[in-house]
Amino acid sequence: MRALRVGVIDLVHKAPTRALYARVMHANLTSIMPQVVATWCQELGHRVDFVCYTGLEDLTRELPDDCDLVFVCGFTQSAQLAYALSNLFRSRGAVTVLGGPHARCYPEDAQLYFDYVLGFTDRSLIKDVLQDCARHRPLGLHISAERHPATLPGLAERWPFVEQTLRKAPFLKLVPLIGSLGCPYACPFCIDSTVPFQPLSLVGLKADLRFLRQRLRHPRVAWHDPNFGVQFDNCLDAIEDAVPPGSIEFVAESSLTLLTEPHVERLQRNGFKALLPGVESWFDLGQKSRCGNVAAEDRVRRVSDQINMIMGHVPYVQANFVLGLDCDKGGAPFELTKLFIDLTPGVFPGYSLLTAFGRAAPLNLELQSSDRVIPCPFHFLDNNHAMNVRPLNYDWREFYDRVIDLTDYTFSWRAMRRRFLANRGAIPRWLNLVRGVSSEGSGRLKQFRRLRKQLDTNGDLRAFLDRRSDVLPEYYAEIVRRDLGPLWKWLPAGALSHDPHAYLKASRRRPAAVAATVAEALPRAESAPAG
């Protein structure tokens, strides 16, 4: 196999931004898998150009030239940018590959714009794509490994790409590590709900931590596990064996079920400085909050007590909520969340609007069957800029009135002052303040109010959101046009629209027709020489 010039692009953000929060944090939101793919490509003898796009760079200048093959990885919010990039690279003669969450969630749409669309991805699959390296047009190949890879390249192998991205983080620098794949919980809206939990090697985890201590003076690690600490004692034993207490600081997303006081005390001893538990809803999903079927207000008080306990040991806590679930009705979910904010002044509440990401979860089949999924452009599907599911128990105007009221309450100067005073340490205090006055607080409030005004004045938008029309409102197109800037001209015709029922239609066909295995899709790779 000849040596190729390969580009790997990690789309952390979807468009240029100058938001203060983006300057502080976006470089720390890089994904691990693009680094893994870049490492595998190098190991197979290819020249790799790696780009992590945070929204602060001039992407047109960062893009590699003269590539034979380009991998793009991104979440669904970056899909329109990814499609434009693929069209640009194809015009230069390159073969293009899409991986990451959007490729897994919307493969049918992505096949229209990429030569390869990847599901589960391991080293063997990447090798086969590199060996094939062919144009597949007008419809790209959708290929997948049977499961997540059993092992990933260690931090030492990925380090050149990690270090390159860390240079873009001006103050707070987080190194991405992962100890497990999949999740034992079955939250119906989550992309990991049907992926079996799979711990990675503890030997590899310890090697990564020891390597990191040799490379950075005061390292900070962001665990990318969907749910950190499922095998709690094994994981903490490995950390304690690899590094002295307090020599590395950690950030992790976990569940309240795992965050008992003995566990939290142990996390504190081992340098955990931030935890992001999921509360999700006061009326459902009690499996993650240790509250079972208790009454909603009692659940609020129990969760508040638990999070206040956690904050007594760990200085930064973000509690995650999903707004607009079918179990929510009337003002109660929003008023209960206000009560939670009052009872837990130091926590940062992270709100997401219910979003059905294509194939991400079985719940989406039910939503598509009932024609509740709206074909909003992918650009807006970041859990906040659009909700692509018609609420079961709310009119759109009532729903956004309540979201605006809650957001205003959460990021009022009174609430932010209480949050600032309740936090310990400079980083938690100032990070929460930056988030509140930047894109996550005042920025979202401005965005929600702008959309709410459109709901009163824009009949095309109302008809689109109510599923009475499939005509894309100019309101959406104009925002994408503005955000893509010079890359707008490369967005393929029709790329702002997609079939909101693609997952449902695919589920009614034979599995072999939905996603080909590597052997079926790339027969030439079986006899190709080893790289």
N, C-alpha and C positions, 0 to 999 in steps of 0.2 A: 504494500500500500504506500503510495507516494505521500510525502509530508505535505500537509495542507496548512494554509494560513487561516486560523479559526478566530472568529470574534465571539466573545461571550459578554452579553449585556444584561445586567441586573437592573431592572426598572423599579427602584424604590418609590419613585413618585411619577405622576402622570403628566406633569406640565411644569413650566417654569414657575418659581415661587420666590418671594422675598420675605415670607413670614418668619418672624423671630424664632418660633418653635422649630421650623425647618432648619434654620441655621444651626441650632443647638443639637437637634436630635436626628435628623434624617439620615446622616451617615451611619448612625447606630442601628438603623432599621434594615440593614442589608440582610439578604437571605443567604443561607448556607449552601443550598443546592447549586447556584451558579458557580460558587467557588469550587465545589466538588466536581462539577462538569469540566471546569477549566483545568483542574488538576488531572483528571482522567485523560483529557485531550493531550496534555503535556506528556503524561506517562506513555501515551501511545505514539509519541514521536512527532507531534504537531506543534507549530508555532502558535501561541495564543496571545491575543490582545484582549484584556479584561477591562470593562467599563462598568462602574457603579454610578447610576444616574440618580441624584438626590433632588433634582429640581433647581439646584443652584448653579449648575454648570451650563455652558453653551453646548448643548448636546450635538449640534451640527459640527462642532470642532472636535469633540471628544470621540466621535465615531471612528473606528479603524477603517483604513483604506485597503482596497485590493484583497478583500477576503474571499476565500473559496466557499466557506460555510460560516454562517452566523447563527449562534444560539441566542435566543431572547427569552428571558424569564421574567414573569410579572404577575401581579394580582389582576383581577378583572378590571379594576379601575384604570389600569394602564393599557387595556386592550387596544383602544383606538390609536394610541401612540405606537404600540407594538405593530399594528397592522401597517401604519405609515412607514415605520422603519423597514419592515419586511419588503414593502413595495420599492422603497429606495434602494435597498441592497440588491433586490432582484434586478433592478434596472442596471446595476453595475455588474451583473453576471454571477452574483453569489446565490448559493442555495441557502434557504432559511429554515430554522427549526424553532418551534415554540415549546417551552416547558413551563412548569410552575402551576399555581392554582388555576389560572384561567384556562390553560390547556386541559386540565382535568375536568373543569366544570363545563366548558363550552367547546368540546372538540369539533362538533359539526360545523360551527361557525368558523373556528380557527382554520379548519382545513381549506377554506376558501382563499386564505391569504398566506399560508405557509406551506412549504414542501413537506415538512414533517410536523406532526403534533404528537407530543409525548405524554403518556399517562405515567404510571409508576416507572421510574427510570433507574437502571443500574449500569454498572460499567460495561457489561456485555452489550446492552442496548446501544449505548453511546458508541462503542466500537463498531457495531453493525451500521449505524447511521454514517459514521465517518468512512467506512469502506464503501458503502453505496453512494453517498454524496451525489445524488441525482436529482434533477428537477422532476417534481411530481405535480403537474398542473393540467387542467384547472383545479383539480381536487387533490390536496395533499394527503399523505399517508397518516393515519392515526394508529400508532403502535404503542404497545405497553408491555412492560415486564409483568410477571405474574403477581409480584408483591414489591414492597419497599426493599431496597438492598439490605443485606444482612450486616454489612459493614460500610463505613464511609472513610475516606482519607482523613488522617489525623490532622491536628492543627499544624504540626510541623510541615506537612505536605501542602497545606492550604495557605501557609503563612504569607507568601508573597502577595496574594490577593487580599488577605485580611489587612496586612500592613498598608497596602495601597489605599484601601478604603478608610482606614483609621486616620490617615493624613487629612482627610476631609472633615473630621470631627474637631472643632476648634477647642472645646473645653472637656466635656464629658466624653470619654472614649470607652465603648463597650465591645468586648470581643465575643463573637457568637460561638456558642458551643451547644451540643445536643447530646442527650443521654438516652433518649427513647423516641420511638416513632409510634404513631397511632394513639388511641385513647381507650380506656376501659369504660367510659361513659357513653351514653347514647342520646345526647341532646339532639333533638330532631332537626335542628337547623344547621348543624356543624359538619364541616367537610371531613372531620376525623371520626364521625359517629359510627361509620361502618368499616373503619380500618382497624384491624386487630392491634392491640397493644404489643409493642415489640421493643424490649430493652436492648440497647447496644452494649458493646463490650465494656465492662468496668475497667479492664486492663487498659483499653484505649482511652477511657475517660481520665484515668490517673496519669497516663502519659501526656495527654493534652494539658492538664493542669501543671504538671512539672515543667513542661516546655514553656508554658506561658510565664511562669515565674522567672525563667532565665532570660526572657525577652523584654519584659516590661517591669518597671520598678514598683508601681502600685497598680497592678492589673484589676480590671473590673470585667466580669463575665455576665453576658445575658444568655440565660438558658432558653433555647428555642423549642424545648419540649412542649407539645400541646398541653400536657398536664404534668408538671414537674413533681417528682417524688412519689410516684405510684408505688414503686418498691422502695419505700422511704429508707429503711435501715441499710439496705444494700448500697443505695446511692450515697447516703451520708457517711457510711463506713469508708467508701472509696475516697470521698473528699477528704476526710480526716486522715486517711493514710497517705494521701498525696501531698497535702500542703499544711503547714502550721496554721492554727486558728488565727483568723484575721489577716492573713497575708494576701488573700484575694477577696474582693467584694463581689457579691452575686445579686443578680436580679432574676426572678423566676415567676412564671404564671402557674398557679396551682389552684386547687379547689378547697373550699372551706372544710370539706369532709376530711382532708388530710391535715389541715392546719389546726390540730389540737394544741393545747398549751405545751405539753412536753415536746412535741415536734417543733413548735415555734421557738422554744427555748434552745433547742439544739441547732436550729437554723441560725439563731442569733449568735451562738458561740462560734459558728463557722463562717461568719462574715456576710450573711444575707442582709442586704440593706433595702431591698424593695421586693414586694410581693404583689401579684395581680390576681386575686381570686375572682371567680365568676359567681355573681349572685343571680343574674339573668332575669328572674321574675319573682314577684312575691306570691304568685298564685300557682306556679308550676315549677318543675325541675328541682324539686326538693332534694333529690339524690345528691346534688352537689353542695348543698348548704347545711347538711346535717339536721334539717328541720322537718323532714318528712311531710306529713299532712297537717301540721299545726296551722291555726288560724293566721291570716295574713299579718295582722298587727303584731301578734306574738312573734311571728317570724321576723319582722322588722327589728323588734327589740332584741331577740336572740342573736341575730346576725350583727346588729350594732354592738352588742356586748362582746361578741367574739372578735370583731374587727378592732374594737378599742383595746382588747387584750393583745391582739397581734401588734398594734401600733405601740404598745408598751415595750415591745421587744425589737420591732423592726421599724425604722423611721419613716419608710415610704410605703403606702398601700394605695393601690387603685382598685376599686370595686367595679366590676363590669356588669352592665345591664343591657337587656334587649327590649326595646320599646315597640309596641304594636303586635305582640303575640296574640294568638287567638284566645288565650285565657284571660286577656285584659279587657275590661269593659268600664266605661264611665270614667269618673275622676279618681277612683280609688288607687289605681296603680301609681299615678303621678303624685297624689297627696301622700301616699305611704313612702315614696322615695324622698319627698321633702322632709318627712319625719325622720327618715334615716339620716339625711344630711344634718339635721338639727342634733340628732343623738350622737353622730359620729363626725365631729367638725373637722378632724384632720385628714379624713380620707378624700381621695380624688375620685369622683364618680365618672366612669367612662360609659357613655351612652352610645348604643348602636341601634339603628332602625332595622326592623326585620327585613332581611333581604334573602331572596331565593336565588342562590348562585347555581343555576343550571343543574348539573348532576351532583352537586355537592352533598345532598342529603336526601334520604327517602321521602321526607316531608314534601319535597318539591314536586314529586309525582302527584300527590294529592292536590297541591295548589294549582298545578298545571291542568289537572283533570277538571277542576272547578272554574277554570279560566280566570284565576285571580292574579296571574303573573303578568306584569306589564313590561313591554319591550323597551324599557328605558335604555338609552345608550349606555354601554358599559362604562364609559367615562365617569358616570355619576354613581356607580355601584361601589362605593367605598364605605358603606354602612351609615352614611350621613347625608350626602348630597342628594340622594333619592331613595325612596322606599319603593321597591318594585313589586310589592304585594298589596293588593287592595285590602285594607283592614276589614276584619270580620265584623267588628262591633263599633266602628266609628265612620262618620262621614269625613272626607279628607280635610275639610276646614276645621271641624272639631278636633281632629287628631293633631293637626299642626298648631292649633291654638294651645293645646295642652303641652305639646313638645316645647313650644316657645316659652310658655309660662314656667315649665320646669327648668329649662336651660337658663332663663333669666334669673330664677331663684338660685340656681346652683352657682352661677358666676356673677352674682351681684357683688358689689363692693363689700357688703356686710359678710357674705359667705366667704369671700376670698380672704378677708381680714381674719375671720375666725380660723380658716384653714392655715393661714400663714402662722398665726400664733400657736396653733395646736401642733404644728410640725416641729420636729427637732432636727437641727443641723441646717447648714447653709444650702446644700444642694436640694433637699426636699422642699424647703421653703421657697427658694427662688424658682425651681423648676415648676412647681404648682402655680406660682404667680405668672410665669411666662406662658404656661399653657392656658391660664384663664384669660389673659389679655390678648392672646394671639389667636391662632386659627382654631383652637379647640373650644374656646369660650366665646369671646366677642365675635370671632370670625364666623362660627356656626350660627350664632344668634342672628347675625346680619343676613346670612344665607337663608335661614328658615323664614325670616320676615319677608325677604324678597320673594320667596316662593309663595308664601301665604298671600301676599298681595296679588300675585299672578292668579291664584285660585279664584279671586273675586272678579278679575278683569279679563282673563284669557280663556275664552270658551274652548279654543282648540286644545289647550292644556288640560282643562277639566274633562273634555271628551276622551282624551288619550288616557288619562289616569283612571277614568271610570270604565275603560275597556269598550267604549262606544265608538272608538275610532282607532285605526292603526296608523294614521298619518302622523309622522313625527312632527311635533310642534317646533317652530322656528326658535322658540325659547331655548331648547336644548342645542340645536345645531349652532346657534350663534356662540354659545359658551365654548363648545368644543373648538370651533373655528378660532376663537380668540386664544384659547389655551395652547393649541398646537402651534400657533404662529407659523414660522416658515415651513414646518412639516405638514401643515394642512394640505398643501398641494399634492402631497404624496399619499394622502388617505384615499384608498380605493373607492370607487363608486359603490354605493350601497353599504359601506362599512359602518354607517351609523345605526343601521337596523339589524335585527336578528330575529329568529323564530323563537318566541317564548315557550313553545311547546316541543322543542327539539328533543329534550330528554324523554318526554312521554312517548313521542313517536319512536324513538330508538328502543325504548323498553319493550315495544310491541313487536320488534323484529327479532330474528335469531341472534343470540349473543355474538356469533362469529361475524355477523354483518355489522355489528356495532363497533367493535374494537379488535383489530387484527393483532395476532401475536407477532412477535418479531420474525419468527420462522416463516409464517404465512406471508407477511408483507415484504420481506427482504430475502427472497430465496438465494440471491447472489451472495449474500453475506456468509452463507453456510460453507461455501467453498473458497472464500477469499483467504489469502494468506494472513497469518497473524501479524498484528502491528508491533 
